[in-house]
Amino acid sequence: MIILGVETSCDETSIAVLKTDGDGFTVLANVVSSQVKTHAPFGGVVPMLAAREHTRNIGPVFDMAVREAGLQDPRNEIDLIAVTRGPGLGPALLVGLTFARTLAMQWDKPIIGINHMEGHIYSNWLPPSQFSVSNFSFPVLNLLVSGGHTELILMTDHGEYERLGETQDDAVGEAFDKAARLLGLAYPGGPALSGLASSGRADAYALPRPMSKSGDLNFSYSGLKTAVLYLIRDLTRDGKTLDGQQKADIAASFQEAAVDVLIQKTRTAALEHKPGAILLSGGVSANSLLRERLAALGKELNIPVSVPGIAWTGDNAAMIAAAGYSRYAEEKTTGPRSWESVVMNANLRLGDTGAAS
């Protein structure tokens, strides 16, 4: 089976072509066009600019993906279309949805609308994953970490989710970006801060671990961000400026505090729910310290840990295609979905009804 994936939820235009035998996936193509340079002067993503760039790029990105996949007749070779329908920026989502729905209508193909966060979860099934679609031990615990989401999700089966905890304010990725701006780092700030932290001392400054003693599985990162703000203010009084080592130490101390809370909450959830595996996903899953700490937690608790390949940590259409196939396999007995059935929901939440809605 050949699946076409379409992803335009934020500032990356991505088209992917996946092949599956019903168990594992082969990525025939995954083309991503980034808009980082477009949004960098603004320090963040501007929705209407993102939509403009998606509109400009989606055709060429599709053509490139088809060529890379070696498809001679995509209309007849593609069996299923999967597209992100939320959450994300409304104007950006509409570009991908319109493109995918048009193809589904013209080609008379089944189409599946996918929750972007479910796509991130399914990045763990992309190569070189140790997991297969049909042979998997549920439940599994998912730590979803990105610029807009920090959640612990218990996955009881394919397509069935229970939210155990979530951020009460800033997501961890958002906090990374804001701390990076306070340190004067270039956009996107999260990766820049992590790189700077590698040359700093994580114990240099005592920063808070918000909600570490809350008694639940929820998160909060606004207080940690504010603590960095006050720390920098105190260090730069009387006209002083931060030197390179101070910046590195602040970055390392911030990263240590942020990751500590993620690991602590994940440990608590794992002990309570006894999952068959722990999965890490989302943009922040590229963070090397988080990957190391989660691997150590898995060894401590004797629970398998999966982290996606670095290529799949950012927004990409391959993960959307993988999630789309899983949903199609579960729902195909009720008949394929028509292009009219897939609608946008910019505030789509994972786990509210046991499905990606």
QUIKA-V226178 format. One record per pair of residues at least 24 apart in sequence whose ideal C-beta (glycine too) atoms are under 7 Angstrom apart, sorted by sequence separation. I is the first residue (numbers start at 0). J is the second residue. D is the distance in Angstrom with one decimal. If there is no record, write none. Layout:
BEGIN
i:j:d
I:J:D
I:J:D
END
This chain:
BEGIN
i:j:d
10:34:4.1
32:56:4.5
119:143:6.2
146:170:6.1
285:309:5.8
145:170:6.4
277:302:5.6
146:172:3.7
147:173:6.8
204:230:6.0
227:253:5.6
276:302:6.4
116:143:5.7
144:171:5.2
145:172:4.9
146:173:5.3
276:303:4.4
277:304:4.9
278:305:4.9
279:306:4.7
280:307:6.0
285:312:4.0
10:38:5.9
32:60:5.2
80:108:5.5
82:110:6.7
84:112:3.6
87:115:5.8
144:172:6.4
261:289:6.4
274:302:6.6
284:312:4.9
79:108:6.7
84:113:6.6
85:114:6.6
86:115:5.9
276:305:6.1
30:60:5.0
79:109:5.5
80:110:4.5
81:111:4.9
82:112:6.1
83:113:5.6
85:115:6.7
146:176:6.6
223:253:6.9
258:288:5.3
262:292:4.9
266:296:5.9
282:312:6.1
77:108:6.5
82:113:6.7
258:289:5.1
262:293:6.7
265:296:6.5
269:300:5.6
282:313:5.7
74:106:5.0
79:111:6.8
81:113:5.4
83:115:4.9
116:148:6.0
30:63:4.9
223:256:5.7
269:302:6.1
10:44:4.7
30:64:4.5
120:154:6.9
223:257:6.4
254:288:5.9
258:292:5.7
262:296:5.8
9:44:5.9
83:118:6.6
28:64:4.3
30:67:6.7
57:94:6.2
220:257:6.9
53:91:5.6
57:95:6.9
10:49:5.0
28:67:3.7
49:88:5.9
9:49:6.7
28:68:4.0
50:90:3.6
54:94:5.4
12:53:5.0
27:68:3.8
49:90:6.8
50:91:5.2
53:94:3.9
57:98:5.3
27:69:6.9
46:88:4.4
49:91:4.5
53:95:6.8
218:260:6.4
47:90:5.7
12:56:4.3
44:88:6.9
46:90:4.9
50:94:5.6
204:248:6.4
12:57:5.4
46:91:6.5
203:248:3.5
204:249:6.2
7:53:4.7
14:60:4.9
174:220:3.7
178:224:5.9
181:227:5.7
206:252:5.2
218:264:6.6
13:60:7.0
14:61:4.9
177:224:4.9
181:228:5.8
206:253:6.2
12:60:5.2
16:64:5.6
199:247:3.3
200:248:5.1
203:251:6.7
204:252:4.2
208:256:5.6
216:264:5.4
15:64:6.4
171:220:5.6
174:223:6.0
178:227:4.9
198:247:4.6
199:248:4.3
203:252:5.3
207:256:6.7
211:260:5.6
7:57:6.9
14:64:4.1
167:217:5.5
170:220:6.8
174:224:4.9
181:231:5.6
201:251:4.4
206:256:4.3
210:260:7.0
164:215:6.3
167:218:6.8
168:219:5.4
169:220:4.1
195:246:6.3
196:247:6.8
199:250:5.4
200:251:5.8
201:252:5.8
208:259:5.4
209:260:6.6
216:267:6.5
16:68:3.8
164:216:2.8
165:217:6.1
166:218:4.4
167:219:4.8
168:220:6.7
169:221:4.8
195:247:5.3
199:251:3.2
208:260:5.1
211:263:5.8
216:268:5.5
163:216:4.8
164:217:4.6
165:218:6.8
166:219:6.5
168:221:4.1
16:70:6.8
164:218:6.6
166:220:6.5
196:250:4.1
201:255:3.8
169:224:6.2
195:250:4.3
196:251:4.1
192:250:5.0
196:254:4.5
193:254:6.3
192:254:6.9
182:246:5.3
151:216:5.2
182:249:6.4
182:250:6.4
149:218:4.7
3:77:4.9
1:76:5.6
8:83:4.8
178:253:5.1
1:77:5.1
2:78:6.8
7:83:6.7
1:78:5.2
2:79:4.7
3:80:4.9
4:81:5.0
5:82:4.2
6:83:4.9
0:78:4.9
5:83:6.9
9:87:5.6
0:79:6.7
2:81:5.9
8:87:3.0
9:88:5.9
8:88:6.8
9:91:6.1
175:257:7.0
8:91:6.2
174:257:6.4
7:91:5.1
8:92:5.8
7:92:6.3
171:257:5.6
7:94:5.0
7:95:3.3
6:95:6.4
5:95:4.7
171:261:6.6
5:98:6.2
193:286:5.6
5:99:4.4
189:283:6.9
26:125:6.5
24:124:6.4
26:126:6.6
164:264:6.3
24:125:5.8
24:126:6.7
163:268:5.5
8:115:4.8
23:131:5.5
175:283:7.0
22:131:4.8
22:132:5.6
172:282:5.6
22:133:5.1
172:283:4.7
21:133:6.6
171:283:5.6
151:264:6.3
151:265:6.7
144:261:6.7
151:268:5.1
142:261:6.5
153:272:5.7
142:265:5.3
140:268:5.7
140:269:5.7
140:272:6.4
148:281:6.4
138:272:6.5
140:274:4.0
139:274:5.1
142:277:6.9
138:274:5.2
139:275:5.7
145:281:3.7
146:282:6.0
138:275:6.6
139:276:4.6
140:277:4.9
141:278:4.7
142:279:5.2
143:280:5.6
144:281:4.4
145:282:4.5
42:180:6.6
137:275:6.3
140:278:7.0
143:281:5.0
145:283:6.0
136:275:3.5
139:278:5.7
141:280:6.3
144:283:3.8
136:276:6.8
144:284:6.2
42:186:5.4
39:186:4.7
35:187:6.4
123:278:4.8
123:280:6.2
120:278:6.4
122:280:5.5
120:280:5.3
119:280:4.1
119:281:4.9
158:325:6.7
157:325:5.0
158:326:5.9
158:329:5.4
157:329:5.8
130:305:6.3
129:305:6.6
128:305:6.7
127:308:6.3
123:305:4.6
125:307:6.7
125:308:6.6
123:307:5.4
122:307:3.9
125:311:5.1
162:350:4.1
122:311:3.9
160:349:5.5
161:350:5.7
160:350:3.7
125:317:5.8
125:318:6.6
132:325:6.3
160:353:6.7
159:353:5.1
122:318:4.1
125:321:5.9
158:354:5.9
121:318:5.3
124:321:5.3
152:349:6.4
158:355:6.8
152:350:5.9
119:318:6.2
118:318:4.1
121:321:4.2
118:319:4.4
121:322:4.0
118:322:4.7
121:325:6.5
117:322:4.9
113:319:5.1
113:322:4.9
113:323:5.4
111:323:4.4
113:326:7.0
111:326:5.1
111:327:5.5
109:327:6.7
111:336:6.1
109:335:3.1
110:336:5.7
109:336:5.7
110:338:5.4
112:341:3.9
110:341:5.4
117:349:5.9
114:347:5.3
116:349:4.6
104:338:4.4
103:338:3.9
114:349:5.2
83:319:5.4
82:319:6.9
81:319:5.1
100:338:4.4
117:355:4.5
81:320:5.0
81:322:6.7
100:341:6.1
114:355:3.5
81:323:2.3
113:355:6.5
79:323:6.3
79:324:6.7
96:341:6.7
96:343:5.4
79:327:5.5
93:343:6.0
92:343:5.0
92:345:6.2
89:343:6.7
89:345:4.3
84:341:5.9
88:345:6.9
84:342:6.6
85:343:6.0
87:345:6.1
82:341:6.6
84:343:5.4
85:344:4.0
86:345:6.0
84:344:6.1
85:345:5.3
86:346:5.8
85:346:6.7
86:347:4.6
85:347:3.2
84:347:6.7
31:315:5.7
29:315:5.7
29:316:6.3
29:317:4.3
26:317:5.2
24:321:5.6
15:315:6.6
17:317:6.2
13:314:6.5
15:316:3.6
11:313:6.8
13:315:5.0
14:316:5.3
15:317:4.1
11:314:4.5
13:316:3.9
17:320:4.3
17:321:6.3
9:314:5.9
15:320:5.1
19:324:5.6
8:314:6.3
6:314:5.8
6:315:6.3
6:316:4.1
5:316:5.8
4:316:3.6
4:317:6.0
6:319:5.0
5:319:6.8
4:319:4.2
4:320:3.0
3:320:6.8
2:320:4.3
4:323:6.5
2:323:5.8
2:324:5.1
0:324:7.0
END
